[in-house]
Amino acid sequence: MTNPELMQALTERQELVRIMDEAKARIDELTDALKAHMGVETSLIIGPYKVTWKDVVRTVADVDAMKAAGIYPDFSKQQVTRPFKVTC
């Protein structure tokens, strides 16, 4: 690539990054509005869309304690997450 081509590529890239950032902000706004509407509900069906927002519990290892004691089961702990998914 020549210098002008590199400059054009970089300029286009920066514009696309800006567009992505704006789109991500709008997606976050819409996601927050949907979550606010759902409250404590775990699913919502609107037309062809099924939205789920459920707690997911997983057990994770406490690495520092495992290293100190050399055993896993006695030092495991649970973590709760709540993924937001939209499928069509």
Buried (B, 14 or more C-beta within 10 A) or exposed (E): EEEEEEEEEEEEEEEEEEEEEEEEEEEEEEBEEBBEEBEEEEEBEEEEEEBBBEEEEEEEEBEEBBEEEEEEEEBEEEEEEEEEEBEE
